[in-house]
């Protein structure tokens, strides 16, 4: 079948793209002002408590207003509890290690290196993001304390102060969230999805009624399409939902993002729809309204009765395809959940480490690289006898906490954040603002203003939000680390230079020693996921075999993680500059489109897998089981062929034709002539939907080279 494209590839230069990018990212959206206000209130109250009770080294305290989850009150409470666990671990580990190894220079050096290695390894392998952030920031800050000559009891006391500051920040943040949710009981994730779906619904109703779109609707659509759904993905990733619900929501988030792209493109390519297509648009708008109601009430929306024909506008037909998948995703997951042996503890209960923490060599390489960067910072400020640069190790840890994509994007956001927060707001305020302040009230107002700016940037999508966190860190390191208004330019200079030193060392190790562009990582991860989905399609689950179930779960976890990695690298591609930027943007557009299809395929394939296992399989005929096995093999074949074709594509020859591929095998006849029993069991609708997705994906992959601009 023909596949629409979401408009032409953005071929503008980096400067033009970046200006539009900033306008869209920093534009207000519903709920943003309230979120920023909560962050500012939490950080400011934390700062006042720190200054009032004279807590030293407390820069990380207000920072936790940026890190604690805010999807709902339960999620916020779990985040705060997890932070207490992380703080307790740091309070035990650092003084104990310092007592055992800190007195002798050689063992002290080895202890620093091993500690930094453990911090980076835990950043990479811990399942819980909140615990990870707590260990990373507190651990790296405490290591700088034990650089001091002593006495040991003073170092222990300073370490405990360093743990107390973020504990206060977490407690204040959760208190603010309790007050907020008492008066405002809504789910941030569902609200974000419904706002975007409502925008598309309004566009479709304008098409159906053949009237001009209001300027405000055009602005909302453009902003949503530009910013995307990465902030929603971040909410899902940092939430405490089960793995089933996260996979379900991730699929819907991805489908919503692609639908926004198609809707935005349709407003440019098809200003007016013919009469038959207006009826299709009206049906889709009504279906979207039902989806929004069901998302809010946690129920499964009704299936979409397709009304489009081959004459329907391609982009409108694509929207219909996307919206028809949302009920199937929710329904498929619900069907799968009914089989307790297969879905019991779908997230495996409480896991401390990710599943492949001690098997995947990439984690070890990452930890060694991070350890090298941190130790280079440590050796530098030790050799120069410049303890003010100790903020560099904390900066390395903060850099590692981000999953925004390629190192080049991280470095750009880091440098921008360090310059704005450290030099402009930090040192600039020491020259222009702080000398005129003589009390906590004036400083609190100034602190709140800078925090509001950082929080506004921090509530952008993941492509920019990391810069807001860096602005806050650089500013807090200068102005909150001591319980006084900091007027010393030398102290501010040292801490700001420490941030830049950490940025430089992370760039040197991760960008120079292991150079790999975001687009290459994106394509490699996507093709690897195609292969894993092929394995999942062909996987046979023999009843209640515990080992087979464990293998399926590991496979699903890898696929789920790869989806997130592809999104992170896709967000980083626009930040890369070079003669092949346009080709890379074209590849990015295609990968994002295909990723949305694959997410739907992933959820539906899990639902189909139930029919080859447990009690349901025992009631199926041998012929039906053979048909399912043949169908699974064909799905796996197609995915493997597409993965092989994409691996051979390079940006060196963007317009080269695809290599010859084997003829696409026909689907089995039972897809067109399934019996009533199969229809009632849901086998045929699931298989038909899977075949439809693969047909569209096959057509799109084989229609043009990956890096082609056409």
NORSUL-V13855 format. One record per backbone hydrogen bond with DSSP energy under -0.5 kcal/mol. CO is the residue of the C=O (numbers start at 1). NH is the residue of the N-H. If there is no record, write none. Layout:
((CO,NH) (CO,NH))
This chain:
((5,7) (9,11) (13,17) (14,18) (15,19) (16,20) (17,21) (18,22) (19,23) (20,24) (21,25) (22,26) (23,27) (29,32) (29,33) (31,35) (32,36) (33,37) (34,38) (35,39) (36,40) (37,41) (38,42) (39,43) (40,44) (41,45) (42,46) (43,47) (44,48) (45,49) (46,50) (47,51) (48,52) (49,53) (50,55) (51,54) (54,56) (58,61) (58,62) (59,63) (60,64) (61,64) (62,65) (63,66) (63,67) (64,68) (71,188) (72,76) (73,77) (74,78) (75,79) (76,80) (77,81) (78,82) (79,83) (80,84) (81,85) (82,86) (83,87) (84,88) (85,89) (86,90) (87,91) (88,92) (89,93) (90,94) (92,96) (93,97) (94,98) (95,99) (96,100) (97,101) (98,102) (104,108) (105,109) (106,110) (107,111) (108,112) (109,113) (110,114) (111,115) (112,116) (113,117) (114,118) (115,119) (116,120) (117,121) (118,122) (119,123) (120,124) (121,125) (122,126) (125,354) (127,129) (128,132) (129,133) (130,134) (131,135) (132,136) (133,137) (134,138) (135,139) (136,140) (137,141) (138,142) (139,143) (140,144) (141,145) (142,146) (144,147) (145,148) (151,154) (151,155) (152,156) (153,157) (154,158) (155,159) (156,160) (157,161) (158,162) (159,163) (160,164) (161,165) (162,166) (163,167) (164,168) (165,169) (166,170) (167,171) (168,172) (169,173) (170,174) (171,175) (172,176) (173,177) (174,178) (175,179) (176,180) (177,181) (178,182) (179,183) (180,183) (180,184) (184,186) (186,188) (187,191) (188,192) (189,193) (190,194) (191,195) (192,196) (193,197) (194,198) (195,199) (196,200) (197,201) (198,202) (199,203) (200,204) (201,205) (202,206) (203,207) (204,208) (205,209) (206,211) (207,210) (214,218) (215,219) (216,220) (217,221) (218,222) (219,223) (220,224) (221,225) (222,226) (223,227) (224,228) (227,230) (229,233) (230,234) (231,235) (232,236) (233,237) (234,238) (235,239) (236,239) (242,246) (243,247) (244,248) (245,249) (246,250) (247,251) (248,252) (249,253) (250,254) (251,255) (252,256) (253,257) (254,258) (255,259) (256,260) (257,261) (258,262) (259,263) (260,264) (261,265) (262,266) (263,267) (264,268) (265,268) (265,269) (266,270) (274,278) (275,279) (276,280) (277,281) (278,282) (279,283) (280,284) (281,285) (282,286) (283,287) (284,288) (285,289) (286,290) (287,291) (288,292) (289,293) (290,294) (291,295) (292,296) (293,297) (294,298) (294,299) (295,298) (299,301) (303,305) (304,306) (309,312) (313,317) (314,318) (315,319) (316,320) (317,321) (318,322) (319,323) (320,324) (321,325) (322,325) (322,326) (323,327) (324,328) (325,329) (326,330) (327,331) (328,332) (329,333) (330,334) (331,335) (332,336) (333,337) (334,338) (335,338) (336,339) (338,340) (339,342) (339,343) (340,344) (343,346) (345,348) (349,351) (352,127) (354,357) (356,359) (356,360) (359,361) (360,363) (360,364) (361,365) (362,366) (363,367) (364,368) (365,369) (366,370) (367,371) (368,372) (369,373) (370,374) (371,375) (372,376) (373,377) (374,378) (375,379) (376,380) (377,381) (378,382) (379,383) (380,384) (381,386) (382,385) (386,389) (387,390) (388,391) (389,392) (390,393) (390,394) (391,395) (392,396) (393,397) (394,398) (395,399) (396,400) (397,401) (398,402) (399,402) (406,410) (407,411) (408,412) (409,413) (410,414) (411,415) (412,416) (413,417) (414,418) (415,419) (416,420) (417,421) (418,422) (418,423) (419,423) (419,424) (420,425) (421,426) (422,427) (423,428) (425,429) (426,430) (427,431) (428,432) (429,433) (429,434) (433,436) (434,437) (439,443) (440,444) (441,445) (442,446) (443,447) (444,448) (445,449) (446,450) (447,451) (448,452) (449,453) (450,454) (451,455) (452,456) (453,457) (454,458) (455,459) (457,460) (461,464) (461,465) (464,467) (464,468) (465,468) (465,469) (466,470) (467,471) (468,472) (469,473) (470,474) (471,475) (472,476) (473,477) (474,478) (475,479) (476,480) (476,481) (480,58) (481,57) (482,484) (484,486) (485,487) (487,489) (488,492) (489,493) (490,494) (491,495) (492,496) (493,497) (494,498) (495,499) (496,500) (497,501) (498,502) (499,503) (500,504) (501,505) (502,506) (503,507) (504,508) (505,509) (506,510) (507,511) (507,512) (508,512) (508,513) (512,515) (517,521) (518,522) (519,523) (520,524) (521,525) (522,526) (523,527) (524,528) (525,529) (526,530) (527,531) (528,532) (529,533) (530,534) (531,535) (532,536) (533,537) (534,538) (535,539) (536,539) (539,541) (540,542) (541,543) (542,545) (544,546) (545,549) (546,550) (547,551) (548,552) (549,553) (550,554) (551,555) (552,556) (553,557) (554,558) (555,559) (556,560) (557,561) (558,562) (559,563) (560,564) (561,565) (562,566) (563,567) (564,568) (565,569) (566,570) (567,571) (568,572) (569,573) (570,574) (572,575) (573,576) (578,581) (580,584) (581,585) (582,586) (583,587) (584,588) (585,589) (586,590) (587,591) (588,592) (589,593) (590,594) (591,595) (592,596) (593,597) (594,598) (595,599) (596,600) (597,601) (598,602) (599,603) (600,604) (601,605) (602,606) (603,607) (604,608) (605,609) (606,610) (607,610) (608,611) (609,612) (610,613) (613,617) (614,618) (615,619) (616,619) (617,620) (621,625) (622,626) (623,627) (624,628) (625,629) (626,630) (627,631) (628,632) (629,633) (630,634) (631,635) (632,636) (633,637) (634,638) (635,639) (636,640) (637,641) (638,642) (639,643) (640,644) (641,645) (642,646) (643,647) (644,648) (646,649) (650,653) (651,654) (653,656) (668,671) (669,672) (669,673) (675,679) (676,680) (677,681) (678,682) (678,683) (678,684) (679,682) (682,686) (683,687) (684,688) (685,689) (686,690) (687,691) (688,692) (689,693) (690,694) (691,695) (692,696) (693,697) (694,698) (695,699) (696,700) (697,701) (698,702) (699,703) (700,703) (700,704) (705,708))
